[in-house]
Amino acid sequence: MNITVYLGAMEGNDPLYKQAVRELGTWIGSSGHALVYGGSKAGLMGELAESVLESGGEVTGVEPQFFIDAGYEYDAITRLIVTQTMTERKDKMIELGDAFIAFPGGTGTLEEISEVMSKVSLGHLDAPCILYNLRGYYDGLKTLLDHMTELGFSSNERQKGISFAGTLQEIQSIIGTWSQAHGQDVET
């Protein structure tokens, strides 16, 4: 399974994020999954890719040319796909993914997972969409989604494919449950 992970090129100010992203990468690599991510060697992105590679997994980076020109690409990854724009990058990452995880990150992470959330809620994408709610990072977004439903701008049906997970074990469970429901044999 290709797992697309959106996350920041910065590390954040809590060492827990680095530890948790490395645990996520180790699981992806050691369980036979492959990582699709933004291609950078910086911050949490580099930590994730490195931990997948160290665990025997494959890593596909999707990076726009202007980031490569700035020296952000990670040369050690399995495959690098170069795009001209951020829009092409987002489209390619969605095309390649079978499951989608938003790790804590900045506005770029939010933009990328928002597109996946929209596609899932419209039924245009049938895949797990998971917000890794580490230490409540995405509590505000969860509150906003609940508020949208309360005010009639969304519904529980529309949001059923969007999950919040506080631990790696919850992520594994969500992906495992989705895989079983879709007749896929996936190690979790």
C-alpha positions as CSV (number, residue, x, y, z in Angstrom):
1,M,0.0,0.0,0.0
2,N,1.3,3.5,-0.9
3,I,0.8,5.7,2.1
4,T,0.9,9.4,1.3
5,V,2.0,11.5,4.3
6,Y,1.7,15.2,4.5
7,L,3.9,16.9,7.1
8,G,6.1,19.9,7.7
9,A,9.6,20.6,6.6
10,M,10.2,22.0,10.0
11,E,10.6,19.9,13.2
12,G,8.3,21.8,15.6
13,N,9.4,22.6,19.1
14,D,8.5,19.4,20.8
15,P,10.8,16.4,20.4
16,L,7.8,14.1,20.5
17,Y,7.0,15.0,16.9
18,K,10.4,13.8,15.7
19,Q,10.0,10.6,17.7
20,A,6.5,9.9,16.5
21,V,7.3,10.6,12.9
22,R,10.2,8.2,13.0
23,E,7.9,5.5,14.6
24,L,5.4,6.1,11.7
25,G,8.2,5.8,9.2
26,T,9.5,2.6,10.8
27,W,6.1,1.1,10.7
28,I,5.5,2.0,7.0
29,G,8.9,0.6,6.0
30,S,8.8,-2.6,8.1
31,S,5.2,-3.5,7.3
32,G,5.8,-3.6,3.6
33,H,4.1,-0.3,2.8
34,A,5.7,2.4,0.7
35,L,5.9,6.1,1.5
36,V,4.8,8.9,-0.8
37,Y,5.7,12.4,0.5
38,G,6.9,15.8,-0.5
39,G,10.5,14.8,-1.3
40,S,12.4,17.1,1.1
41,K,15.3,16.2,3.4
42,A,14.4,19.1,5.8
43,G,12.7,18.8,9.2
44,L,10.2,16.1,9.8
45,M,9.9,15.3,6.1
46,G,13.6,14.1,6.1
47,E,13.1,12.2,9.4
48,L,10.1,10.3,8.0
49,A,11.8,9.4,4.7
50,E,15.0,8.3,6.5
51,S,13.1,6.1,8.9
52,V,11.2,4.4,6.1
53,L,14.4,3.7,4.2
54,E,16.2,2.4,7.3
55,S,13.3,0.0,7.8
56,G,13.6,-1.4,4.3
57,G,10.7,0.5,2.7
58,E,10.5,2.4,-0.5
59,V,10.1,6.2,-0.6
60,T,8.7,8.2,-3.5
61,G,9.2,12.0,-3.2
62,V,7.1,14.4,-5.3
63,E,8.7,17.8,-5.4
64,P,8.4,20.9,-7.5
65,Q,11.4,22.1,-9.4
66,F,11.7,25.3,-7.4
67,F,12.3,23.3,-4.2
68,I,15.0,21.2,-6.0
69,D,16.6,24.4,-7.2
70,A,16.7,25.6,-3.5
71,G,18.5,22.3,-2.5
72,Y,15.7,20.7,-0.5
73,E,15.5,17.3,-2.3
74,Y,16.5,14.1,-0.5
75,D,19.0,12.3,-2.7
76,A,18.7,9.0,-0.8
77,I,15.1,8.3,-1.6
78,T,14.0,5.5,-3.9
79,R,12.3,7.7,-6.5
80,L,11.9,11.4,-7.1
81,I,9.1,12.8,-9.3
82,V,9.7,16.4,-10.3
83,T,6.7,18.7,-10.9
84,Q,6.6,22.2,-12.2
85,T,3.9,23.5,-9.7
86,M,2.5,22.8,-6.3
87,T,-0.8,21.9,-7.9
88,E,0.9,19.2,-10.0
89,R,2.6,18.0,-6.9
90,K,-0.6,17.6,-4.9
91,D,-2.3,15.9,-7.8
92,K,0.5,13.4,-8.2
93,M,0.6,12.6,-4.5
94,I,-3.1,11.9,-4.5
95,E,-2.8,9.8,-7.6
96,L,-0.1,7.7,-6.1
97,G,-1.7,7.3,-2.6
98,D,-3.8,4.4,-1.3
99,A,-4.1,6.0,2.2
100,F,-3.5,9.5,3.4
101,I,-2.1,10.8,6.7
102,A,-1.7,14.4,7.8
103,F,1.0,14.5,10.5
104,P,1.3,17.8,12.4
105,G,2.6,20.5,10.0
106,G,2.0,24.0,8.8
107,T,-0.3,25.7,6.3
108,G,1.0,23.5,3.4
109,T,0.1,20.4,5.3
110,L,-3.4,21.8,6.0
111,E,-3.9,22.7,2.3
112,E,-2.8,19.3,1.1
113,I,-5.0,17.2,3.5
114,S,-7.9,19.6,3.0
115,E,-8.0,18.6,-0.7
116,V,-8.0,14.9,0.3
117,M,-10.7,15.5,2.8
118,S,-12.9,17.2,0.2
119,K,-12.4,14.4,-2.3
120,V,-13.2,11.8,0.3
121,S,-16.3,13.6,1.5
122,L,-17.6,14.0,-2.1
123,G,-17.0,10.3,-2.9
124,H,-14.3,11.2,-5.5
125,L,-11.6,9.3,-3.5
126,D,-12.1,6.0,-1.7
127,A,-9.2,5.9,0.7
128,P,-8.5,6.4,4.4
129,C,-8.0,10.1,5.3
130,I,-6.3,10.3,8.7
131,L,-5.4,13.3,10.7
132,Y,-2.7,12.3,13.1
133,N,-4.0,14.1,16.1
134,L,-0.8,13.8,18.2
135,R,-1.2,15.6,21.5
136,G,-4.5,17.1,20.2
137,Y,-2.8,18.9,17.3
138,Y,-5.9,18.7,15.1
139,D,-8.5,19.3,17.9
140,G,-9.4,22.7,16.4
141,L,-10.0,21.2,13.0
142,K,-12.1,18.4,14.5
143,T,-14.2,21.1,16.3
144,L,-14.6,23.0,13.1
145,L,-15.8,19.9,11.2
146,D,-18.3,19.2,14.0
147,H,-19.4,22.8,13.8
148,M,-20.0,22.5,10.1
149,T,-22.2,19.6,10.7
150,E,-24.1,21.3,13.5
151,L,-24.9,24.2,11.2
152,G,-25.9,22.1,8.3
153,F,-22.9,22.8,6.0
154,S,-21.7,19.2,6.2
155,S,-23.0,15.9,7.6
156,N,-21.8,12.8,9.4
157,E,-22.2,10.9,6.1
158,R,-20.0,13.3,4.3
159,Q,-17.3,13.1,6.9
160,K,-17.4,9.4,7.5
161,G,-14.1,8.8,5.6
162,I,-12.2,11.4,7.6
163,S,-10.6,10.0,10.8
164,F,-8.7,11.5,13.7
165,A,-6.1,9.2,15.3
166,G,-4.1,10.1,18.4
167,T,-1.6,7.1,18.2
168,L,0.2,5.0,15.6
169,Q,-1.9,2.0,16.8
170,E,-5.1,3.9,15.9
171,I,-3.7,4.7,12.4
172,Q,-2.8,1.0,11.9
173,S,-6.3,0.0,13.0
174,I,-8.0,2.5,10.6
175,I,-5.9,1.4,7.7
176,G,-6.4,-2.3,8.6
177,T,-10.2,-1.9,8.9
178,W,-10.4,-0.1,5.6
179,S,-8.2,-2.7,3.9
180,Q,-10.4,-5.6,5.2
181,A,-13.6,-3.8,4.1
182,H,-12.1,-3.4,0.6
183,G,-10.8,-7.0,0.3
184,Q,-7.1,-6.1,0.6
185,D,-4.7,-8.1,2.7
186,V,-2.5,-5.4,4.3
187,E,-0.1,-5.9,7.2
188,T,-0.7,-3.4,9.9
